[in-house]
Amino acid sequence: MAPRDDRMLTVLQKVAPGTNLREGIDRIIRSGKGAIIVLGNSDQVDALVSGGFKMATKFTAQRLSEIAKMDGAIVLDEEVERIIYANVHLVPDPNIPTAETGTRHRTAERVARQTGKPVISVSESMRTVSLYVDEAKQSLEEISSILFRANQALSTLERYRTRLDEVSSALSALEIEDVVSLRDALSVVQRAEMVRRISDEIEAYVAELGTDGRLLQLQLDELMAGVESERILVIRDYMPDRRRKIETVLADLDDVAPQDLLDLENLARVMGFDIDDGGIDQPLQPRGYRLLSRIPRLPDRTIDRLVQQFGNLPRLMEADLADLDDVEGIGETRARTIKEGLTRLAESSILERYT
């Protein structure tokens, strides 16, 4: 499944263990039957329906399994609250490409592609469940298998998060000493992106596990705390073209292939750096967003004004109380808070780096 496919995650939640739809699917499998279930009705779906009968009746798991015994396709509403059609024959465009071999699965994939509605195919012979959403396919697995792979991914995420914290702390110390290179900044971006992608994979497991994924979700939330803000702040600190939107850079990073994520030079180009002059070891100066964001109760508007006034972190670190007080919206009390906060961050960063 593609990273961050929110539509697939939404559909997975509808068929997760503990839902009425999943209970109905399990009943179909236990009874030794198969089924095609379309999630959502529309004019495009109506155009493919032949035969059967219209029900427009309340959805229940038992009713779904009973209707499946008639062997035709079933159409539900998008909220899985009502059964719209039962025992219908679906006639999608045969020219729509499909990699499936079984008749039921071929029909399900073509209907999903032609109508844009999610389609579930329950195999009678293989006792498997396939979910088709647009161009994507997801096979539903046993809970034990999903939990095993989810725990493996969670263990990997813990190691990657530890490494992210290490390179982030190292970057903070280098910023204080004003000896940052492009390589140092890119290492944080790289690790943050790796952590985020593993998190996306676990999110899919959580959605597929339904009520059984609650503990996994709590662990994931704890491990991901602050990762997205760190990722954004590093980009704001070092993005060479300030006219470029943060959202554009984040979208470009999303598009980087997993194997290309290991290449720091490739990441540098994505962020807009010219590596022909100095390579990835060229010196950089942060604007100061990361460190300023770590000062408690400092509003984002004040941080923006400080960066605009001083331009980079070294100048900000050298500023005295009077310089800080001159910034619009910063009085004597807040100027002292900023100065003391930056001093504490500098001391803790250097101490952590050399102990």
KOLVOVO-55278 format. One record per residue (C-alpha): residue in one letter; x, y, z. Coordinates in Angstrom, 3 decimals, always signed. Layout:
! KOLVOVO-55278
   resn       east      north         up
      a          X          Y          Z
...
//
This chain:
! KOLVOVO-55278
   resn       east      north         up
      m     +0.000     +0.000     +0.000
      a     +1.254     +3.455     -0.860
      p     +2.418     +5.616     +2.048
      r     -0.088     +8.013     +3.500
      d     -3.028     +6.620     +1.430
      d     -5.704     +8.167     +3.629
      r     -8.571     +6.777     +1.564
      m     -7.340     +3.208     +1.941
      l     -6.933     +3.747     +5.698
      t    -10.521     +5.000     +5.926
      v    -11.818     +1.915     +4.141
      l     -9.644     -0.404     +6.248
      q    -11.250     +1.057     +9.353
      k    -14.665     +0.045     +8.014
      v    -13.600     -3.604     +7.660
      a    -11.472     -3.780    +10.825
      p    -12.133     -6.433    +13.477
      g    -14.944     -5.341    +15.780
      t    -16.998     -3.680    +13.019
      n    -20.317     -5.046    +11.804
      l    -18.988     -5.286     +8.247
      r    -16.009     -7.417     +9.303
      e    -18.311     -9.651    +11.328
      g    -20.486    -10.107     +8.239
      i    -17.429    -10.934     +6.099
      d    -16.247    -13.480     +8.674
      r    -19.703    -15.079     +8.641
      i    -19.501    -15.377     +4.851
      i    -16.114    -17.107     +5.092
      r    -17.268    -19.492     +7.833
      s    -20.279    -20.490     +5.743
      g    -17.954    -21.407     +2.865
      k    -19.338    -18.757     +0.530
      g    -17.836    -15.928     -1.529
      a    -19.040    -12.394     -2.247
      i    -18.492     -9.097     -4.021
      i    -19.425     -6.136     -1.832
      v    -19.446     -2.579     -3.198
      l    -19.116     +0.149     -0.539
      g    -21.182     +3.040     -1.838
      n    -23.853     +3.633     -4.451
      s    -23.740     +6.138     -7.306
      d    -24.928     +6.643    -10.879
      q    -21.743     +4.901    -12.054
      v    -22.545     +1.871     -9.885
      d    -26.196     +1.833    -11.011
      a    -25.027     +1.722    -14.621
      l    -23.160     -1.541    -13.942
      v    -25.994     -3.267    -12.060
      s    -27.957     -5.964    -13.852
      g    -30.655     -8.201    -12.353
      g    -30.982     -8.808     -8.622
      f    -33.250     -6.672     -6.544
      k    -33.232     -3.407     -4.618
      m    -33.519     -3.704     -0.837
      a    -32.704     -0.379     +0.834
      t    -32.829     -2.146     +4.178
      k    -30.823     -1.786     +7.378
      f    -27.393     -3.435     +7.348
      t    -26.599     -6.206     +9.818
      a    -23.795     -8.758     +9.775
      q    -26.255    -11.658     +9.763
      r    -28.282    -10.151     +6.922
      l    -25.119     -9.667     +4.848
      s    -24.080    -13.310     +5.249
      e    -27.572    -14.542     +4.373
      i    -27.747    -12.400     +1.226
      a    -24.272    -13.612     +0.181
      k    -25.692    -17.144     -0.122
      m    -27.535    -15.978     -3.265
      d    -24.132    -15.638     -4.952
      g    -24.715    -12.237     -6.604
      a    -22.941     -8.988     -5.771
      i    -24.078     -6.751     -2.899
      v    -24.111     -2.936     -2.877
      l    -24.033     -1.064     +0.456
      d    -24.144     +2.641     +1.214
      e    -20.843     +4.356     +2.052
      e    -21.614     +4.475     +5.786
      v    -22.315     +0.711     +5.819
      e    -25.717     +1.372     +7.363
      r    -27.993     +0.091     +4.594
      i    -28.014     -2.652     +1.977
      i    -28.975     -1.054     -1.350
      y    -28.820     -3.967     -3.822
      a    -28.561     -7.742     -3.412
      n    -27.868    -10.657     -5.759
      v    -26.967     -8.298     -8.641
      h    -24.757     -9.027    -11.633
      l    -22.068     -6.373    -12.129
      v    -20.994     -5.675    -15.714
      p    -17.885     -3.441    -15.706
      d    -16.005     -2.398    -18.837
      p    -14.007     -5.481    -19.949
      n    -11.316     -3.203    -21.420
      i    -10.272     -1.995    -17.965
      p     -6.899     -3.663    -17.240
      t     -6.666     -6.111    -14.343
      a     -3.949     -8.411    -13.062
      e     -6.424    -10.737    -11.353
      t     -7.222    -14.220    -12.687
      g    -10.365    -15.263    -10.802
      t    -13.702    -14.067    -12.178
      r    -14.853    -12.572     -8.889
      h    -11.601    -10.697     -8.271
      r    -11.397     -9.441    -11.866
      t    -14.907     -8.043    -11.607
      a    -14.196     -6.458     -8.213
      e    -11.047     -4.711     -9.430
      r    -12.702     -3.407    -12.590
      v    -15.736     -2.109    -10.696
      a    -13.467     -0.289     -8.225
      r    -11.486     +1.335    -11.019
      q    -14.535     +2.258    -13.091
      t    -16.753     +3.640    -10.307
      g    -14.211     +4.938     -7.782
      k    -16.028     +3.012     -5.042
      p    -14.216     +0.566     -2.740
      v    -15.004     -3.073     -3.526
      i    -14.474     -6.117     -1.305
      s    -13.972     -9.548     -2.837
      v    -14.378    -12.608     -0.619
      s    -12.869    -15.699     -2.201
      e    -14.930    -18.837     -1.733
      s    -12.132    -21.282     -2.551
      m     -9.174    -19.510     -0.926
      r    -11.128    -18.088     +2.043
      t     -9.309    -14.758     +1.591
      v    -10.552    -11.167     +1.505
      s     -9.246     -8.579     -0.969
      l    -10.019     -4.880     -0.818
      y     -9.844     -2.727     -3.972
      v     -9.661     +1.057     -3.644
      d     -9.066     +2.969     -6.883
      e     -5.824     +1.502     -8.282
      a     -4.728     -0.133     -5.011
      k     -5.325     -3.604     -3.626
      q     -5.073     -4.685     +0.004
      s     -5.443     -8.242     +1.264
      l     -6.958     -8.606     +4.723
      e     -4.953    -10.941     +6.941
      e     -5.434    -12.816    +10.176
      i     -5.090    -10.644    +13.293
      s     -2.129    -12.677    +14.597
      s     -0.191    -12.107    +11.363
      i     -0.925     -8.373    +11.363
      l     +0.092     -8.039    +15.029
      f     +3.386     -9.830    +14.379
      r     +4.346     -7.519    +11.519
      a     +3.069     -4.457    +13.387
      n     +5.245     -5.238    +16.413
      q     +8.254     -5.723    +14.150
      a     +7.590     -2.331    +12.552
      l     +7.144     -0.770    +15.988
      s    +10.516     -2.135    +17.114
      t    +12.128     -0.655    +13.997
      l    +10.405     +2.652    +14.658
      e    +11.821     +2.768    +18.202
      r    +15.373     +2.351    +16.860
      y    +14.866     +4.977    +14.167
      r    +13.331     +7.409    +16.660
      t    +16.344     +6.985    +18.951
      r    +18.654     +7.755    +16.031
      l    +16.556    +10.791    +15.092
      d    +16.859    +12.153    +18.623
      e    +20.632    +11.649    +18.481
      v    +21.165    +13.515    +15.211
      s    +18.720    +16.229    +16.320
      s    +20.643    +16.802    +19.572
      a    +23.923    +16.852    +17.645
      l    +22.495    +19.448    +15.264
      s    +21.440    +21.659    +18.172
      a    +24.967    +21.627    +19.594
      l    +26.474    +22.404    +16.192
      e    +24.030    +25.289    +15.775
      i    +25.114    +26.748    +19.102
      e    +28.766    +26.486    +18.040
      d    +27.945    +27.868    +14.570
      v    +29.637    +24.966    +12.757
      v    +26.666    +23.407    +10.956
      s    +27.134    +21.798     +7.555
      l    +24.473    +20.853     +5.017
      r    +25.166    +17.199     +5.835
      d    +24.183    +17.756     +9.488
      a    +20.857    +19.344     +8.594
      l    +20.070    +16.734     +5.939
      s    +20.743    +13.911     +8.406
      v    +17.895    +15.170    +10.586
      v    +15.560    +15.562     +7.597
      q    +16.472    +12.066     +6.420
      r    +15.853    +10.436     +9.800
      a    +12.604    +12.320    +10.353
      e    +11.370    +11.179     +6.947
      m    +12.304     +7.565     +7.679
      v    +10.497     +7.669    +11.009
      r     +7.415     +9.193     +9.394
      r     +7.254     +6.509     +6.707
      i     +7.498     +3.660     +9.204
      s     +4.758     +5.401    +11.163
      d     +2.544     +5.410     +8.053
      e     +2.992     +1.653     +7.739
      i     +2.004     +1.126    +11.368
      e     -1.026     +3.397    +10.923
      a     -2.251     +0.979     +8.248
      y     -1.833     -1.923    +10.677
      v     -3.740     -0.008    +13.354
      a     -6.594     +0.666    +10.937
      e     -6.705     -2.986     +9.896
      l     -6.658     -4.211    +13.512
      g     -9.593     -2.051    +14.561
      t    -10.322     -2.382    +18.297
      d     -7.347     -4.735    +18.672
      g     -5.001     -1.931    +17.594
      r     -5.665     +0.485    +20.453
      l     -2.509     -0.357    +22.404
      l     -0.465     -0.154    +19.215
      q     -1.918     +3.311    +18.541
      l     -0.928     +4.537    +22.013
      q     +2.665     +3.347    +21.500
      l     +2.767     +4.925    +18.071
      d     +1.490     +8.273    +19.348
      e     +4.166     +8.299    +22.051
      l     +6.980     +7.513    +19.620
      m     +5.823    +10.090    +17.073
      a     +5.454    +12.979    +19.517
      g     +7.263    +16.020    +18.118
      v     +8.551    +14.310    +14.953
      e     +6.425    +16.253    +12.473
      s     +7.214    +19.610    +14.104
      e    +10.944    +18.759    +14.117
      r    +10.765    +17.929    +10.425
      i     +9.050    +21.201     +9.589
      l    +11.314    +23.338    +11.780
      v    +14.513    +21.938    +10.234
      i    +13.195    +22.755     +6.782
      r    +12.219    +26.275     +7.883
      d    +15.686    +26.785     +9.356
      y    +17.674    +25.681     +6.322
      m    +15.482    +25.904     +3.213
      p    +17.620    +28.010     +0.807
      d    +14.717    +29.672     -1.013
      r    +12.515    +31.405     +1.565
      r     +9.933    +32.199     -1.114
      r     +9.223    +28.512     -1.533
      k     +6.311    +27.187     +0.505
      i     +6.954    +24.663     +3.269
      e     +4.067    +22.552     +1.962
      t     +5.810    +22.286     -1.410
      v     +9.041    +21.008     +0.129
      l     +7.156    +18.500     +2.301
      a     +5.237    +17.251     -0.754
      d     +8.490    +16.866     -2.697
      l     +9.983    +14.864     +0.186
      d     +6.898    +12.641     +0.199
      d     +7.590    +11.819     -3.448
      v    +11.181    +10.662     -2.827
      a    +11.457     +6.913     -3.418
      p    +12.550     +4.846     -0.372
      q    +15.881     +3.880     -1.961
      d    +16.621     +7.519     -2.850
      l    +16.017     +8.607     +0.734
      l    +19.421     +7.182     +1.694
      d    +21.177     +9.584     -0.702
      l    +21.814    +12.892     +1.104
      e    +22.759    +14.600     -2.166
      n    +19.350    +13.708     -3.564
      l    +17.654    +15.167     -0.473
      a    +19.723    +18.322     -0.882
      r    +18.425    +18.791     -4.416
      v    +14.841    +18.189     -3.281
      m    +15.227    +20.952     -0.698
      g    +16.607    +23.284     -3.361
      f    +20.347    +23.336     -2.563
      d    +23.032    +23.707     -5.222
      i    +25.530    +21.008     -4.265
      d    +27.871    +21.722     -7.196
      d    +29.448    +24.437     -5.078
      g    +30.738    +22.947     -1.828
      g    +28.827    +19.637     -1.879
      i    +26.871    +18.542     +1.156
      d    +29.657    +19.642     +3.516
      q    +29.120    +23.336     +2.738
      p    +28.600    +25.451     +5.867
      l    +25.126    +26.671     +6.807
      q    +23.605    +28.982     +9.381
      p    +20.192    +28.197    +10.861
      r    +17.541    +30.885    +11.022
      g    +16.720    +29.905    +14.598
      y    +13.222    +28.432    +14.391
      r    +14.179    +25.109    +16.028
      l    +15.834    +26.516    +19.116
      l    +13.358    +29.342    +19.583
      s    +10.479    +26.846    +19.478
      r    +11.991    +25.121    +22.523
      i    +11.616    +28.183    +24.703
      p     +8.402    +27.682    +26.716
      r     +5.391    +29.928    +26.024
      l     +7.031    +31.757    +23.126
      p     +4.329    +32.475    +20.505
      d     +4.935    +31.617    +16.839
      r     +4.366    +35.247    +15.869
      t     +7.156    +36.346    +18.205
      i     +9.487    +33.686    +16.772
      d     +8.772    +34.936    +13.244
      r     +9.573    +38.509    +14.274
      l    +12.836    +37.480    +15.928
      v    +13.973    +35.563    +12.842
      q    +12.981    +38.449    +10.598
      q    +14.855    +40.937    +12.798
      f    +18.129    +39.025    +13.287
      g    +18.238    +36.816    +10.194
      n    +20.098    +33.863    +11.688
      l    +20.750    +32.092    +14.975
      p    +24.340    +33.324    +15.584
      r    +23.193    +36.957    +15.482
      l    +20.252    +36.079    +17.700
      m    +22.565    +34.418    +20.252
      e    +24.756    +37.524    +20.350
      a    +21.842    +39.898    +20.878
      d    +21.619    +41.579    +24.292
      l    +18.463    +42.480    +26.188
      a    +18.237    +45.902    +24.551
      d    +18.454    +44.365    +21.060
      l    +15.718    +41.887    +21.890
      d    +13.565    +44.572    +23.476
      d    +13.697    +46.557    +20.216
      v    +11.794    +43.807    +18.371
      e     +8.121    +44.670    +17.938
      g     +5.916    +42.990    +20.527
      i     +8.788    +42.017    +22.847
      g     +9.037    +43.851    +26.126
      e    +11.724    +43.742    +28.787
      t    +10.246    +40.694    +30.533
      r     +9.937    +38.600    +27.398
      a    +13.385    +39.735    +26.200
      r    +14.871    +38.391    +29.422
      t    +12.920    +35.136    +29.021
      i    +14.277    +34.692    +25.495
      k    +17.849    +35.470    +26.483
      e    +17.772    +33.126    +29.465
      g    +16.042    +30.437    +27.424
      l    +18.672    +30.545    +24.673
      t    +21.443    +30.452    +27.262
      r    +19.960    +27.359    +28.929
      l    +19.531    +25.633    +25.573
      a    +23.135    +26.419    +24.670
      e    +24.463    +25.056    +27.955
      s    +22.371    +21.869    +27.831
      s    +23.209    +21.202    +24.164
      i    +26.942    +21.582    +24.671
      l    +26.851    +19.528    +27.864
      e    +24.926    +16.735    +26.183
      r    +27.299    +16.695    +23.224
      y    +30.503    +16.411    +25.245
      t    +29.406    +14.130    +28.094
//
